[in-house]
Amino acid sequence: MPDRAFSWNVLSLFTKSGMLFLEVSLIAFLLQGNDASGFESLARTFVISGAVVAADVLLKVRCYSKIQA
């Protein structure tokens, strides 16, 4: 049973991270305005979203590992 709980926790982490990525991407894209080209805007949006999601995942994994210890 612990393997099943771990699997559900990982699945939940990925789905929540995916939703956070989409939300941050939308906000970052809307805040850029019309100053950037298409590729530049897309690249900047993915970098911002990736950084936010990576920080969120690292914090969640660190907190989860402290709870398990």
C-alpha positions, 0 to 999 in steps of 0.5 A: 500500500505505501507504493500506491500512496507514493504513486498518487502523491507523485501524480498529484504533484505533477498535475498541480505543477502542470496547472501552476505552469499554465496559470503562471504562463497565462499571467506572464504572457498577458503582462508582457504586452505588445513589445516582444516578438512571438518567439521572444515572448514564448521563450520568456513566458516558459522561462518564468513559468519553469522557474516558478514551477521548479521552485514550487516542486523543490519546496514541496519535495523538501517539505514532504521529505521532512514529514517522512523523516 
